[in-house]
Structures are given as C-alpha cells and as structure tokens.
Amino acid sequence: MDEYKKCQTQAFRHGLLVMDVDATLIDEEVIDLLAQESGVAKEVEDITHKAMQGEIDFNTSLVKRVSMLKNTDSSILTKIREKIHVTYGTKELIEILHSYGWKIGAVSGGFHEVIDDILSSISIDFWAANHLEIVNGKLSGRVAGQIVNKDYKSYMLKKWAYENNISIENTVAIGDGANDIKMLTCAGTGIAFCAKEIVKNKIPNIIDKRDLREVLKFISKKI
C-alpha cells in the first residue's frame, strides 16, 4: 500500500501543523525574487544566505534587505506571485490533516503582500508574515509593524495551539533555516525540511526529499 494512503487510514489525534513558508511551503525565497525584479539580486542573496545560516541576526538582515528595495514600483508584487511554486505534496498533506480535524498554520519571514492569496488558495487556516510599507505606489524600503523572527514564530505556534485547545505535544513544526530553530524545538515534533546544516545539527527529524507528504511519516510515528 502507498505510504501516504497508509497514513490516511490512521486516526491522528487532533493537532496543529505550523510550516515556515519560504523554501519550505513554497520553493522560492520571496525576498530574493523581489531583489531580482529590483536589480539588487546578488547583494540581497548574499545577506539571505548568511541569515539562513545564522551568521546575521534575522531582524538586522531583513531590515537591510528591504531597504535595498526602496523606490521599487509596487506593481512587481503581482509578478512575484506568478513566480511562486507551492512545494510538491503540500496540498495532499493539508487535505489529509484537515480530514482529521487538524489545523494548519504558516509563519513567514516573507510578506503578506505576496503570499496571502497563495496561502488562502491552499486552505491554510491562519498565518503570520511581514508587511512591506508602500507609499505612493512604491516600496518605501521599510518593514511595517512586527517582524516575524524566531521568537515570533515560536510565539505564534504556542498561540494557535492555545486558541485551538491543542496541547504542545500534539504540534508539529517544519522549517529550513536558522530563523526556524526555536519554533522547531518548541513544537512537540520539529522537522528540518531540506534544511541548512545549522538546522540539521539541532533537529533530529530530517527530511531531505522535497516532498511535503514525507511529513506524514513523522506524524504517524510521533502523534
């Protein structure tokens, strides 16, 4: 029997799955796509790489990268959305877990202005992301409001679990970068998905195959 069909036959206890977005729930890094359209790809990609490896504080790296987008026309956001691909297996994973009453959340160091429609279309229940400030139709180069960093990701996992009467033991978190480690260690089961070495060195549950259905194997074993 197919591994994923086996999972469908199991009555999972009510739980919560929270996924990082960039390079986890989607294949791309949104900030890098924005940088390509703005003509600052190399500079931004270098900072992104260092942030994902934990070499630069995430808040500092985000503020610096967004500042490089200043005066870019906000119309590029539509182009960016069209370039995003949802990771293979995502929709099936969500459908299976929803069929057992699970809630699905997403936390993103990316931006509401790019991902909202995408997450809504695949039936994510709730999500948190950063906001790009837009002034007179152009990116101001500033992040508006709360920055979704490692502390905020962990906080949202706990908040959503509490609001949905789900114990932390019945939560699963998935991510790939240094900014996800605190959330992964906070969850009942943390999974390093196609992750950077700094994450794999701290999280024992590892998926290297780019197929989010692989997550079901850990859920069926752990919960």
Helices and strands as residue ranges (DSSP letters): H 3-8, E 16-20, I 21-25, H 30-38, H 41-52, H 58-67, H 76-82, H 90-99, E 103-111, H 112-121, E 126-135, E 138-144, H 150-163, G 168-170, E 171-175, G 178-180, H 181-186, E 189-193, H 197-200, E 205-207, G 212-214, H 215-222
